[in-house]
Amino acid sequence: MSLVGKKFPGVAIDAMSDMGDLLKIDVYQEAVKNNKKVLLFWYPKDFTFVCPTELHAFQEAMGEFEKRNTLIIGASCDTAEVHFAWLNTPKDNGGIEGVTYPILADTHRYLAGELGILDADYDVNEETGEVKLGGSNVSYRATYLIDEEGKVFHESVNDMPLGRNVQEYLRLIDAYTHVQKHGEVCPANWEEGKKAMNADREGVAAYFSEN
């Protein structure tokens, strides 16, 4: 079920900071209490291959997200201790040393299960009641953009082999911020600095006449 247009679930999850501090983070409250947007991105596993490229890519763009009043939070189903070990592993050895945003440790898979982003299938034997779990039971590459009121304004899910384009999330935040400020809507391929349009017949006609 899509969360777009709905409030993000309010639940506190264990997390790890880059300094080794054990935290409890409620993503909804992070947005509302700080009056900031939040980018929450899930990845399958620590100490894997595509994952560190994504974590470093988000770190490299931290300044751009901060300019847009946006917090970054990573998340997987690994433990906080494994997160900390990975945070202390050098980049040239596949680690994420240098990453400074917090990482959720959803080891009980409560939030990932609520969001429906786990690679998990449950096969129940009707005769014996035995339950067999299929799939990896880790999260897909799910991404949520949440506004200052805790509402989800974007969600997307990539399969395991497909890394994300960080620039696209910056574009989406720019577009949503433009809508918030000006009440206009953003057409296909809109980028900061381009014209948006009014959400009516005249607005569409004016847009196409200029493009």
Buried (B, 14 or more C-beta within 10 A) or exposed (E): EEBEEEBBBEBBBBBBBBEEEEBEBBBBBBBBEEEBBBBBBBBBBBBBEBBBEBBBBBBEBBEBBEEBEBBBBBBBBBBBEBBBBBBEBEBEEBBBBEBEBBBBBBBEBEBBBEBEBBBBEEEEEEEEEEEEEEEBBBBBBBBBBBBBEBBBBBBBBBEBEEBBEBEEBBBBBBBBBBBEEEEBBBBEEBEEEEEBBBEEEEBBEBBEEEE
